Amino acid sequence: MIDFIIIPSAYQKKEEEETNLLTFGTNQPDISLFLFSVKVTSLTVLHLSRTGSHLVKRDVSCSGHWTVYGSRCLLFVPRAMTWAKAEKNCLALGGNLASVHNWKEYQDIQSLIISQTQRPQKAWIGGSDAQQENIWLWSDGSQFLYTNWCRGEPNNRGVQNCLQINHTAMKCWDNLQCRYHLPSVCAKPR
């Protein structure tokens, strides 16, 4: 027997409200007869597993080791690699190196890294000015409007075309030569 809660987004309850747990047998529920009249635009499926006397709730809208933050799934990749290899790795996992569009998204990335490493770890995200100097682009194609550069950055000292985060105690951004090996943060839509 597997326990699931299926919640269409339009009907999601507030965290403190009671949600009914539905218990289904194998290959159940069978709703194939009703699919012709259902249009699902967004769905959250929560997988519940019993560990001792505790009930563990896990959001499975981001698969594997990805973690839900807002409308995105984020993944911290601790294996150090070049910026290009990190982007290729994220693409193979269905995402891109993370883009950052506001302070909240940057805080989400910080929270993810700290949850994995217990400290602010330098890491690649998806910013690069390799195509044209001083024109920063996100590898996912989104607009590069929000920045958190360290003082005096980007400085392009020694052809630095890739964006690393957590450069100083200020946890700000630095441009760095893309050939350096760093951990990375991938992102994909939920």
N, C-alpha and C positions, 0 to 999 in steps of 0.2 A: 504494500500500500504506500503511495506517495501523496504527501500533502502539498497542495498548492492553493494560493489565493490568486484569483484572476480579477484584476480591477481595470475596467476601461477608464482612461484618464479623465473623462468628463464626470465620472462618478467617484473619483478618489475622495476618501474621507480624510479629515484632519487626523494627524498622528495620534491625538489623544482619544479619538472616537473609537468605538468598538467595531471591529471587522470580524465577520463570520468566517470561520475556517471550513473549507469544503474538502472532504476526503474522497478521493477517487480511487477506484480499482485500476488495474492494468488496462490500457487502451481506453480509458474513460477520462473525462466525459466524452461521449460521442455526440458531437453537435453538428455532424456533417449534413443532416437533414435540414438544419436551420440556417446554414451559411448563405443561402440565396437572399435572405432578408437582413443580413447583418453587414454593416460597413464599419470596420474598425480602423480608426485613423491613428490611434495610439493605445498601447496596452502595456501594463506593468504586470509581470508575472513574478510572484515572490515564491521562492522555494523554501520550504520549512523542513528542517531536519531535527530529530530529537537527539539530544546528547544528555544522557542522565535524566535529570528532572527539568532540564532547561529546554526551551524551544528557541532555536536559532533561526532568525529571519534573514534571508539573503536576496537582494535584488538581482535577478538574472537577466535584466535587460542589457547588461554589459557582460559578455561571456568571459570565461577564463579568469585571468588575473587582472582584468580591467576593473576600474573602480568608477562608480557613478559620481560625477560632480556636475550638478545643474543639468544642462542639456547635452553634456558630453561624457564620454568614457575616457579616462586617463590611465596611462600605464607608465610606471617608472621602470626603466631598463637599466639595471646596475652595471651591466657589462660595458666597459669603456670601449669606445670605437670612434672613428673619425665622424665628422658631421655628415658627410655623404653616405657612409655606411649606416649611420644611425637613421637617416631619412629612409634609406632603402629597407632597413629592418622594419620601421614603422609601416611603410607601404605594404610589406609582406604580411603584416599583422592586420591590415585593413584600415590603417590610419595614416597620419603624417606626424612629423615632429610637431609638437604643440605650438599653436599660435595663441597670442594673448591680446584680448580686446578691451580689457578693463581691469581695475584693481582686484575685483572679486575673483576673476579667472586666475590672476597671478597668485592670489592667496590660496586658491584651490590647488594649484601646482605645488606651492610651498607645503601645504598640508600633506599632500601625497608623498612628497620626498621625505619629509620629516617622519611620517608614519612608517616609511620603509628603512630609513637610515638613522633615525633619532637625532639628526642634525641637518642644517641647511647644506646640501651637497651641490657642488658645482655640477652643472648638467647642460647639455645642448637642448635648445628649443628651436623652432622652425624658422627663425629669422636669418636672412642672408642678403648681402648686397653684392654678391658675386657677379650678377648680370650687369649692373651699372653702379659704380662707386657712389656711395652715400644715398642710394635709392634702395631702402630696405623693403624687402618683400617677405611674406610668409609662404612657406613651401606648400601650404594647402590652398593658396590662391586668394585667401581673404585679405581685406585691406589692412595695411599696417598703420593704424591710427594711434594706438596706445603705446607708450614707451615708459621704461623705468631705467634709463641709462645711469650708470655711475657718473660722478662728476668727471668731466673731461673726456667722456666717451660718447660716441665711438671715435676712436683716434686713428684707426687704420695703421698702427705701428707694425710694419713688417707684413703688409698685405693681410689684414685681418678682416675676413668677409663673413664670418659666422658668429651667431649669437649664443653666448653662454650666460647662464643665470647664476646668482649667488656668488658674485665675484668678490665681494667684501662682506664685512659684518653688516653692512646696510642691505645685503641681499639684492643688490642692484645688477644691472646688465652690463656686459663687457663684450666688445667685439674681439674675436680671437682667430688665430689662423685655423682654418678648417681641418688641417692635418692632425691636430692634437686629438688625443683619445680621452673622451669623457663619457660618463653615463648620459642617459637621455630621457626625455619625457615625450611619449606619443599621445596623440589625441584622435578621437573619431566621434562622429555624431552618435547619440544614443539610438 
